[in-house]
Each structure stands twice: as structure tokens, then as C-alpha cells.
Amino acid sequence: MAKGAGYGKTILFGEHFVVYGLPAIAAAIGSTTTAIIRRTQPPGWTLTDNRPAVPGYKKKKLDEQTASINNILRFADIDLSETGIHITLGGKLVCASGIGASAASCTAIARALNEEFRLGWDDNKVNACAYEGEKGYHGTPSGIDNTAATFGGIVWFKRNLEGGEPTIETIKMKEPTEIVIASTGITASTKEVVDDVRRMKEEKGKWFDQIIEDYLDIVNTARQGFEDHDLQLIGLLMNQNHNLLIEIGVSCVELEELVGVSRQAGAWGAKLTGTGRGGNMVALTPGRELQNNIFGAVKQRGFSAWRYTIGI
């Protein structure tokens, strides 16, 4: 028997801008998905999925999950034609859109396989295996989710617009800090929202170029803020990034309510995270007391929310 784990993630800077080759910053969150692998007599693989999840998530993702596990086993070159394995997924990471649940499971399974079959992989190889697993869910994933799931910490990601390998670097914070993630309960079409932003960029080129310049100042300063552990600066920059996302039309009434409630309750920064027009908000809430206050304020408004740490 062997066990592995993978972190969830949240995007702190760069939604939509990353599409155009600009850098993004994501953070691994302190809750993990775990995978336990036991060898079995029947050939092939079986699965028990005990992860906590929002309603309907696991059923909706089942076919993609099957493809993902097959990809992982193919990458690991594990022959299950004579003896099999049983995979049990668990952990405290809630399966929901926008927090890297699929990547966390891919990393956890890859780590457990590495231990059970004595594959001798380092974290880079685990990450490569998890990336293959992510293809089952996303077709052509960016790689940012599985990198955060594998290495933890803060991830600096920049897409290669010419089709080559992206730039992915990890940044370690001096110490972890608390955040709150809250859900609007709305699922938006990523393709539709991305297409709308692209259309805006084409129609208002000069205006969008200025937005890009402003964003580049924000993300480059934010990287320095993480390296210096300047949480006040990071929070301020999160607010500024959110303002740019409002300008390009990807916020919504529910996200503005979540951001407003969080800031009023004392969050150092709050912004939408992910696609927008629904989905999730992330608030920077250093200290357990502040985190609990903002968690309570959001829950009081009727939204689902989770308490996590970043910089692990």
C-alpha cells in the first residue's frame, strides 16, 4: 500500500491576461487530495472516490477522470494485465470548479504509484505524470494547476504563444498565510467569456493595450511582493487586478457582493479568481481571526466558502 497527496490551487493574478502571453501567479492551497493505492488480485484498476465535493461534480467528471487515470498509468508504463490496483481518493480539498481539484488528484495518484511501484521519480517526473493526467480533463492543459499541486508555494506561469513549453517557476513565501475562497454558485462558460474578452481586445485595441500595461505593472510588482513577503502590497495589487477585470467585463453582481463584503470585513485584498461572471472569489486574510471573520461574513450572505492557506 502507498499514499500520495496533491495541493489545490487558486489564481491570484492573471486571469484572461495569461491568454495573451502575460505572466500569471497562482498559489497552492493548504488542503490536499490524497490517493491510496493497494494491489489487488483482479487485473486492471478500480476506484473509490471519497473526496468531498459540490453536488454533481464527481458524476459530471467521471468520464474525464477515467481518461485521466488511464493517461497516468500509460505514462508510468504500469502493466495491470495480470494483477491490478485499487485507488482510494480522499483528503480535505473540496472538489469544485476553479480550485485545481483534478490536478490535485492527478498529482496524488502519480505520487502513490511512484511509491508503490518504486519508480524512482523526483517531483519533476511526478509533475510530468500529473500533466498527462490533466489532459484527460482539459485536453491541452496549461500546466499551471499540476505544477502548483506538485510543488506547492507560489507559481509564476507564462504561456508560450509560439506553442513551445511555458515558463513555470516556483516562488516560496517566507511563511504561509490565510485566505478565504467563496463561490457565487454560478458556473460560466470559460470559452464564451474568453471569446468575449478577445472580441473586446480586437475592437478596442489601444484601450486594451493600456489595460495590458497596467496589468504588467501589477503582476511584476506582485512577484516582488511575494519574494519580500509584503502581504499589504499583495492585497492592494489584488484589488487593482480586480478593477482591471471589471473593466474587461468579467465580473458580475455576485462577485462584486463577495468582494465588497470581504473588503468591508477587513480583507487585505479581494478579487475574482478564475473565469469570472460567476465562479469564485479569493480574499487575502492574514491571521486566523481575520480569516474566520471574513468566512463568517460571506457565509452570512448565503454563499459557500472555504478557509485555506497559501505559501505552503
C-alpha positions as CSV (number, residue, x, y, z in Angstrom):
1,M,0.0,0.0,0.0
2,A,1.2,3.5,-0.8
3,K,-0.2,7.0,-0.3
4,G,0.3,10.3,-2.2
5,A,-1.1,13.8,-2.0
6,G,-1.5,16.9,-4.2
7,Y,-2.5,20.5,-3.4
8,G,-5.4,22.5,-4.7
9,K,-4.8,26.0,-6.2
10,T,-6.2,29.5,-6.7
11,I,-5.2,32.1,-9.3
12,L,-4.1,35.3,-7.6
13,F,-3.1,37.4,-10.7
14,G,-3.6,37.0,-14.4
15,E,-7.0,35.6,-15.3
16,H,-7.6,36.3,-19.0
17,F,-4.4,38.2,-19.4
18,V,-2.5,34.9,-19.4
19,V,-4.2,34.0,-22.7
20,Y,-2.1,36.8,-24.4
21,G,1.3,35.6,-23.1
22,L,1.3,37.7,-20.0
23,P,2.5,36.1,-16.7
24,A,0.1,34.8,-14.1
25,I,0.6,34.0,-10.5
26,A,-1.2,31.0,-8.8
27,A,-0.9,29.7,-5.3
28,A,-1.2,26.2,-4.0
29,I,-3.7,26.0,-1.1
30,G,-3.2,24.1,2.1
31,S,-5.9,21.5,1.6
32,T,-5.0,18.4,-0.4
33,T,-6.4,15.4,-2.2
34,T,-4.9,12.1,-1.1
35,A,-4.6,8.8,-3.1
36,I,-4.1,5.4,-1.5
37,I,-3.1,2.5,-3.8
38,R,-3.5,-1.1,-2.9
39,R,-2.6,-4.0,-5.1
40,T,-5.5,-6.4,-6.0
41,Q,-5.9,-9.8,-7.5
42,P,-8.2,-8.9,-10.4
43,P,-6.3,-7.2,-13.2
44,G,-7.0,-3.6,-14.2
45,W,-7.8,-0.7,-11.8
46,T,-10.8,0.2,-9.6
47,L,-11.6,3.4,-7.8
48,T,-13.3,4.6,-4.7
49,D,-13.7,8.4,-4.7
50,N,-14.3,9.6,-1.1
51,R,-13.4,13.3,-1.8
52,P,-15.8,15.9,-0.5
53,A,-17.4,17.6,-3.5
54,V,-20.0,20.1,-4.5
55,P,-23.2,18.4,-5.7
56,G,-22.9,16.7,-9.2
57,Y,-19.2,17.4,-9.6
58,K,-17.9,13.8,-9.4
59,K,-20.7,12.4,-11.6
60,K,-20.1,15.1,-14.2
61,K,-16.3,14.5,-14.3
62,L,-16.4,10.6,-14.2
63,D,-15.6,10.0,-17.9
64,E,-12.8,12.6,-17.8
65,Q,-11.5,11.0,-14.6
66,T,-11.4,7.6,-16.3
67,A,-9.4,9.0,-19.2
68,S,-7.1,10.8,-16.8
69,I,-6.2,7.7,-14.8
70,N,-5.6,5.7,-18.0
71,N,-3.2,8.5,-19.1
72,I,-1.4,8.4,-15.8
73,L,-0.9,4.6,-15.9
74,R,0.2,4.8,-19.6
75,F,2.8,7.4,-18.7
76,A,4.0,5.3,-15.7
77,D,4.2,2.3,-18.0
78,I,2.5,0.1,-15.4
79,D,1.1,-3.2,-16.7
80,L,-2.1,-4.2,-15.0
81,S,-3.0,-7.1,-17.3
82,E,-2.2,-9.8,-14.6
83,T,-2.5,-8.0,-11.3
84,G,-4.5,-4.9,-10.5
85,I,-4.7,-1.9,-8.2
86,H,-7.4,-0.2,-6.2
87,I,-7.3,3.6,-5.9
88,T,-9.0,5.4,-3.0
89,L,-9.2,9.1,-3.2
90,G,-9.8,11.3,-0.1
91,G,-8.5,14.3,1.6
92,K,-10.0,17.7,2.7
93,L,-9.9,19.5,-0.6
94,V,-13.4,20.1,-1.8
95,C,-14.0,19.2,-5.4
96,A,-15.3,22.3,-7.1
97,S,-14.5,24.2,-10.2
98,G,-11.6,26.7,-10.0
99,I,-9.5,25.2,-7.2
100,G,-7.5,22.7,-9.2
101,A,-9.3,19.5,-7.9
102,S,-8.4,17.5,-11.0
103,A,-4.7,18.4,-10.8
104,A,-4.6,17.6,-7.1
105,S,-5.9,14.1,-7.7
106,C,-3.5,13.5,-10.6
107,T,-0.6,14.5,-8.5
108,A,-1.8,12.4,-5.6
109,I,-2.2,9.3,-7.8
110,A,1.2,9.9,-9.5
111,R,2.9,10.1,-6.1
112,A,1.2,6.9,-4.8
113,L,2.2,5.0,-7.9
114,N,5.7,6.2,-7.6
115,E,5.9,4.8,-4.1
116,E,4.0,1.6,-4.7
117,F,5.9,0.6,-7.8
118,R,9.3,2.1,-6.8
119,L,9.6,4.1,-9.9
120,G,12.3,6.4,-8.5
121,W,10.7,9.6,-9.7
122,D,11.6,13.1,-8.4
123,D,9.0,15.9,-8.2
124,N,9.7,16.9,-11.8
125,K,8.7,13.5,-13.0
126,V,5.7,13.4,-10.7
127,N,4.7,16.7,-12.2
128,A,5.1,15.4,-15.8
129,C,2.9,12.5,-15.0
130,A,0.2,14.7,-13.4
131,Y,0.3,16.9,-16.5
132,E,-0.5,13.8,-18.6
133,G,-3.4,13.0,-16.2
134,E,-4.7,16.6,-16.6
135,K,-5.0,16.0,-20.4
136,G,-7.9,13.6,-19.6
137,Y,-9.8,16.5,-18.0
138,H,-8.7,19.5,-20.1
139,G,-7.3,18.2,-23.4
140,T,-4.4,20.7,-23.6
141,P,-3.9,22.0,-20.0
142,S,-1.6,25.0,-19.4
143,G,0.4,23.1,-16.7
144,I,-0.1,25.7,-14.0
145,D,-2.5,23.6,-11.9
146,N,-0.4,20.4,-11.8
147,T,2.7,22.5,-11.0
148,A,1.0,24.1,-8.1
149,A,-0.4,20.7,-7.0
150,T,3.1,19.1,-7.1
151,F,5.4,21.8,-5.8
152,G,3.2,23.9,-3.5
153,G,4.1,27.5,-2.9
154,I,3.5,30.3,-5.4
155,V,3.7,29.5,-9.2
156,W,4.8,32.1,-11.8
157,F,3.4,31.0,-15.2
158,K,3.8,32.4,-18.6
159,R,2.3,30.9,-21.7
160,N,4.5,30.4,-24.9
161,L,2.4,31.9,-27.7
162,E,4.5,30.1,-30.3
163,G,3.5,26.7,-29.0
164,G,6.6,25.8,-27.0
165,E,6.9,25.0,-23.4
166,P,5.5,27.6,-21.0
167,T,7.7,29.4,-18.4
168,I,6.9,27.9,-15.0
169,E,8.8,29.0,-11.9
170,T,8.0,28.4,-8.2
171,I,8.3,31.1,-5.6
172,K,8.5,30.2,-1.9
173,M,6.9,32.5,0.6
174,K,8.7,33.0,3.9
175,E,5.7,31.7,5.8
176,P,2.1,30.6,4.9
177,T,-0.8,33.0,5.2
178,E,-4.6,32.6,5.3
179,I,-7.1,33.1,2.5
180,V,-10.9,32.7,2.0
181,I,-12.3,31.3,-1.2
182,A,-16.1,31.8,-1.8
183,S,-18.3,30.6,-4.6
184,T,-21.0,32.6,-6.3
185,G,-22.8,29.3,-7.2
186,I,-22.7,30.3,-10.9
187,T,-20.8,28.3,-13.5
188,A,-19.8,30.4,-16.5
189,S,-18.6,29.1,-19.9
190,T,-14.8,29.7,-20.0
191,K,-14.8,29.6,-23.8
192,E,-17.6,32.2,-24.0
193,V,-16.0,34.6,-21.5
194,V,-12.6,34.3,-23.1
195,D,-14.1,34.9,-26.6
196,D,-15.9,38.0,-25.4
197,V,-12.6,39.4,-23.9
198,R,-10.8,38.6,-27.2
199,R,-13.5,40.4,-29.2
200,M,-13.1,43.5,-26.9
201,K,-9.4,43.4,-27.4
202,E,-9.8,43.4,-31.2
203,E,-12.4,46.2,-31.1
204,K,-10.7,48.5,-28.6
205,G,-7.0,47.8,-29.3
206,K,-5.4,50.9,-27.9
207,W,-7.6,50.8,-24.8
208,F,-6.8,47.2,-24.2
209,D,-3.1,47.8,-24.7
210,Q,-3.2,50.3,-21.8
211,I,-5.0,47.6,-19.7
212,I,-2.2,45.2,-20.5
213,E,0.5,47.8,-19.5
214,D,-1.3,48.4,-16.2
215,Y,-1.6,44.6,-15.6
216,L,2.1,44.1,-16.3
217,D,3.0,46.7,-13.6
218,I,0.7,44.9,-11.2
219,V,2.0,41.3,-11.8
220,N,5.6,42.2,-11.8
221,T,5.2,44.2,-8.6
222,A,3.3,41.3,-7.1
223,R,6.1,38.9,-7.7
224,Q,8.4,41.2,-5.8
225,G,5.8,41.4,-3.1
226,F,5.7,37.6,-2.7
227,E,9.5,37.5,-2.5
228,D,9.6,40.2,0.1
229,H,6.5,38.7,2.0
230,D,4.8,42.1,1.7
231,L,1.2,41.0,2.2
232,Q,-0.2,44.5,2.4
233,L,1.2,45.2,-1.1
234,I,-0.1,41.9,-2.4
235,G,-3.6,42.7,-1.1
236,L,-3.5,46.2,-2.7
237,L,-2.4,44.7,-6.0
238,M,-5.1,42.1,-5.9
239,N,-7.7,44.9,-5.6
240,Q,-6.1,46.6,-8.6
241,N,-6.1,43.4,-10.6
242,H,-9.8,43.0,-9.8
243,N,-10.5,46.5,-11.1
244,L,-8.9,45.6,-14.4
245,L,-11.1,42.5,-14.6
246,I,-14.1,44.7,-14.0
247,E,-13.0,46.9,-16.9
248,I,-12.8,44.0,-19.3
249,G,-16.3,42.8,-18.3
250,V,-15.7,39.6,-16.5
251,S,-17.1,40.4,-13.1
252,C,-20.8,40.1,-12.1
253,V,-23.2,41.3,-9.4
254,E,-22.5,38.2,-7.2
255,L,-18.7,38.6,-7.4
256,E,-19.0,42.3,-6.6
257,E,-21.0,41.4,-3.5
258,L,-18.5,38.9,-2.4
259,V,-15.6,41.3,-3.0
260,G,-17.4,44.1,-1.2
261,V,-18.4,42.0,1.8
262,S,-14.8,40.7,2.2
263,R,-13.2,44.1,2.0
264,Q,-15.7,45.6,4.4
265,A,-14.9,42.8,6.9
266,G,-11.2,43.7,6.7
267,A,-9.7,41.6,3.9
268,W,-6.3,43.0,2.8
269,G,-7.3,42.3,-0.8
270,A,-10.2,40.5,-2.6
271,K,-10.8,39.7,-6.3
272,L,-12.4,37.2,-8.6
273,T,-10.4,34.2,-9.3
274,G,-10.8,32.1,-12.5
275,T,-13.0,32.7,-15.4
276,G,-15.3,35.2,-13.8
277,R,-19.0,36.1,-14.5
278,G,-19.6,33.7,-11.6
279,G,-17.2,31.1,-10.2
280,N,-15.1,32.1,-7.2
281,M,-13.6,35.0,-5.3
282,V,-10.4,34.9,-3.3
283,A,-9.7,37.1,-0.3
284,L,-6.4,37.7,1.4
285,T,-7.0,37.3,5.2
286,P,-3.8,37.0,7.2
287,G,-4.4,35.6,10.7
288,R,-7.0,33.1,11.8
289,E,-9.2,35.7,13.4
290,L,-9.5,37.8,10.3
291,Q,-10.0,34.7,8.2
292,N,-12.8,33.5,10.4
293,N,-14.4,36.9,10.4
294,I,-14.5,37.1,6.6
295,F,-15.6,33.5,6.3
296,G,-18.5,34.2,8.6
297,A,-19.4,37.4,6.8
298,V,-19.5,35.6,3.5
299,K,-21.5,32.7,4.9
300,Q,-24.0,35.1,6.4
301,R,-24.8,36.3,2.9
302,G,-25.7,32.8,1.9
303,F,-22.5,31.9,-0.1
304,S,-20.4,28.7,0.1
305,A,-16.9,29.5,1.4
306,W,-13.7,27.7,2.4
307,R,-10.8,28.6,4.6
308,Y,-7.3,27.8,3.2
309,T,-3.7,28.7,3.5
310,I,-1.2,29.7,0.7
311,G,2.5,29.6,0.7
312,I,2.7,26.0,1.9
